[in-house]
Amino acid sequence: MRYKINSAVAYTRKMKTKVFFKWFFYFLALIILYSIMSCGIFELWQPYFIISLAIAVSMREQEFASSIFGIFCGFMLDISVGTLFGFYAVWLMPCCFLTSLFSRNLIKVNFLNHIIFTAASALFSFVMYYLFNFAIWNTVGREIIITKILLPSFIATVITALPIYLLIKFISRKLGLEENIDLNEAMEEIVDKREEREKTK
């Protein structure tokens, strides 16, 4: 099995334009979801849309780009929920990197895997939030944080993952680089074909 990490890609001018607009709409979705989260209309059942967005994008992009986008999503999430700036960015970055790595090499990009990685990333982020903000300080009544805030938000995040997955799927398909040239794979295919021809001679 050949593992790919940030393989070299040759871009035409048309490809660069599509990449620009694709990321423009990714960040536009981030701003819109940030605005919805900041309104507080869901109260205790607040879905963490930004986590689901970060995972959806990471499943369709390379590791480095996914990590950077994860950091931006973490910053926006910190501002939205009022945590220490950079807190969620620290945890979302590795989640996005691993999601991209697995998606490009080991798993299929589908809704089921999106749900799994979104749930895992949300759970990891919430555990870190609870640990560093309540558990280590022995905060009185910290159990209520789990049952009244974190658990409802976790359930809401997983339930609302479908529309975000479909949105990113639509953007990626419309502006994806289906005609891009992976130089590493192209060279490997040429070498393989030459070896096959030599064997048949």
N, C-alpha and C positions, 0 to 999 in steps of 0.2 A: 504494500500500500504506500502510495506516495503522498506524503504530507506537505501541504502548501501553506506557506506563511508569507504574505505580501509578495506574491509572484509578480514579475515584471510584466507590464501591460503596455502595448503600443497604442497611442490615442491619435485619432484624426481630429480635425477641427469640429466636426459634427459630434463626435464622442465627447469632447471637452464641453461643448454646449449642453449636451444631455446630462453630463455629470453635474454641471453647475446648477441646472434647474432641479435636478433630483435632490441635491443637498439643500437647495433653497426651500423646497417643499418639506423636507425633513425638519428643518429648523422652524419653518412656519407652523408645522404641526406641533412642535415643541412649545412655541410661544402660545398657541391657542390652548393647549392642554394645561400649560402653566396658569393661564388666565382663569380657566375653569376651576382648577384646584384652589386658586387664591380666593375665589368667591366664597368658598366655604358652604356651598349650598347642600352638600351631602352630610354636613355635621359629623357625627361620630362614624358614620359609614363612608368615610372619605376614600375613594379609590385613588391609588397612587398611579395615575395614568402615565406619568413620566417614566416609571420603571418599565411598564409594558412597552412603551414607545422605544426605549433604549434597547430592549431585547429584540423587538421586531426589526429594528434597523440593523442590529448586530448580526442577525441571522442571514442578512442579505449583503453584507459588506465585509471588507477585509479587516484583519485584526487591528491594524494600527488605526484606521479610520474609525472603527467601532469603539476602540478605547478612548479616543479623543472625544467622540460624540457622547460616550458614557460619562466623561468628566463634565462636559457641558450640562448634560441632563442632571447630574448630581448637584451642580451649582444651582440650577434652577429649582430643583427639589428642595434644597436647603433654604432658599429664599421663600419658597411657597409655604413650607411647614414651619419655618422659624427655627431651624436647628443651626448649630455652629457652621459657619460658611466653610464648605469643603468636606463636611462630615460624610454626607451621602456620596459625594464624588469619589472619595477614597474607596468605598465599597462597590460602587457601580462600575468603576473602571475595570477591575479584574473580572467582574461578572460578564461584562460586554466582550472582553477579550476572549474568555473561555467559550462564550456562546458562539462567537464568530469562528473560533478554531474548530469547535465540534461540528458546526454547521457546514463548514467547508471540507471536512475530512471524514466525519463519522456518521452523521445523522442527516435525515432529510429535512428540508425546510417545509414544514406543514404546521397546521394549527395546533395539533396535539403537542408537538415538541415546543412550540411557542408557549403554550400553557405551562408545560413542565418547567421551562427555563425561567419564565416570568414568576412562577410560584417559588422556585428555588431562590431566585435573586431577591424577591420581596421578603421571603423568610429570613435569608441571610442578613439583609439590611435591617430588618426589624429586630432581629436578635442582637445585632451590634448596637442599635439604638437603645434597646432596653438595657443591655449590659453596661454601656458607658454612661448612660444618663440616670439609671435607677439602681441597678443591681449592685454595682461596686460602691455606691454611696449608702447602701442599706436604707433606701427611702421608705418611709412608712406608707403602707397602702400601695406598694408597687404592683401587687397582683391585679389591682383594678386597671392599671395601664394595659395589661395584657388582655383582659376580658372585655373591657369597655372601649378601648381605642385600637390597639394593634390587631387583635383578632378580627373585628369587623372590617378594618381597613384591608387586611390581607384577603378576606373573602371577597370584598368588593373589587379589589384589584384583579383577582383571578376572573371574576364574573365579567368584568368590563373589558377583558383583553381582546375579545373577538373583533369589535369594530376597529380597534387600533391595528390589529393584525391585518385586517382586510384593507385598511387605508394604506398601510405601508406596502402591502402586496400590490395594490393598484399603482402606486407611485413607481415602485421598482420595475413593474412590467412595462409601464408606459415609457419610462425614461431609463430603463436598464440597458447595459451595453451588450446586447446579444451578439453583436458582430465583432466584439473586441478580440484581440489577438494575444493569447498568453504565450509569450516567447519561450518560456521554459518547456511548456507542454508541446509546443510546435516542434522544437528541436528534438525532444524525446521521441515524438512520433516519427520524425524523419529518420532518426537513428534506428528505431525499431523496424521500420520498413526496409531499410538498407540491409539490416541483419537478416531479415526474413528472405530477401531476394538472394543474398549470398548463400543461405542455407539450401535454397531450392536449386541453385546452380550445381 
